[in-house]
Amino acid sequence: MPRPERSFRTDALILKRRDFGEADRLLTLLTPRYGKLDVIAKGARKPTSSKTGHVELYTRADMLLHRGRELDIVVQVEMLKPYLELREDLQRGAYANYAAELMDRFTTRSEEDSTVLFTLLDETLQRLCVDEDPRLAVRYFEVRLLDEVGFRPELHECVVSREAVQAEDQYFSYADGGVVRPEHAIRSTSFVPIPMVTLKVLRHMQRSPYSHVQSLSISRALHDDIERILLGYITFLLEQKLQSVDFIRRIRS
Amino acid sequence: MSKAIPEPVIRLTEAFARLPGIGPKTAARLTYFLLRAPDEISQSLADALHDLKTETKFCSVCFNITVSDPCEICADAKRDGRVIAVVEEPLDVLAIERTGAYSGKYHVLHGAISPVNNIGPDDLRIRELVERVGQQDVLEVIIATNPGMEGDATAMYIKRELEPKGVKIQRLARGLPVGGDLEYVDSVTLTRALQGRSEF
């Protein structure tokens, strides 16, 4: 969406930030109407700046931005949702890192309407704060994100033969983006086995709202298996390792 | 860059432009200033740059930057070695020293955990801190990492690693800055300021 005025107001989730110049911070934002934006918060590292504390990672803020020549400038900012639990629990914080990294990698700075992605990340951060097991929220986020950015995995028919999948253990092809029937696996590439139960949970996540998925009782082993498939597929799509995954593994052990 | 500019000028301009906060215009301005300035200014700058790398090292105890090893603070018998303040950067040591309110020792991590920037616990001096607490007679560790997402994650990770050692672990208080305005304070800081309020 084109930005008409020199100043504009937006809701924003802070995905990334790094120090810039003497006391400034460079922020990567996800906004509903303007997509992903890089902006500069001048003086935000000084303790007495009115922006300090309002431009924290993985918080939601109401911002007034001024169009700059290269970067937009944060004129005013007020934190709306602090997501405090992410700052007080190492594991929850690490999953928020992961969700923000995924969102950053799968999106470009294109200024298009990103309301669905914005709402998805906002809801996920909220779930990561309150859910007893943050893993489910992250898996649901992955499935929904893949849907939205055009990589929805095909889970109902074989991506090689286009035949319906039978109720038996199957294979999942990262390269073809979906399930492959065992007899056709040889005709696919980069495939891994996927048990029927894992496939069923993934289908459920694809079609159901989070409140329904939450009622599922998923064993630890099944969680591990869903993670194996989704992380494998995502790593294949991004063609690089995700930095936040190592840290999650480290603190889980 | 134009061929009309001599090679040494280009080299110095490019070297300045690599420094943080210096753009091409500032780099050129600094170079031409040095060209016109008396010789002793550029000579003392060159000497200082040379000595910066050859005469400094990390203190083997606290990993601060020092000329002698152990550093002056670690070698000072008057300071309390049973208390260690853990900071992210050497400049944070200076900030705490300026207060004059701390008489313990330090441990410099050289960064904070930031998976998004590919900085994990192994890239910092956390293992050395845990070893130090195990070997020396340390009663209290004050975690003075920055109060942001990365600093908080680092603090929580260090707490997890140090808890089995039975040492008292503290975190710097979070609250309102002197000279600040309550109206502009974010809700996280204000919540923590309320939680940490003290008898007046």
Interface residues (C-beta under 8 A of the other chain):
Chain A: K16 R18 G21 E22 P47 T48 S50 T52 G53 H54 E56 L57 Y58 T59 E78 M79 P82 L84 L86 R87 E88 D89 L90 G93 A94 N97 Y98 A100 E101 D104 Q243 S244 D246 F247 R250 I251
Chain B: P20 G21 I113 P115 V116 N117 N118 G120 P121 G148 M149 E150 D152 A153 M156 Y157 R160 P177 V178 G179 G180 D181 Y184 V185 D186 S187 V188 T189 T191
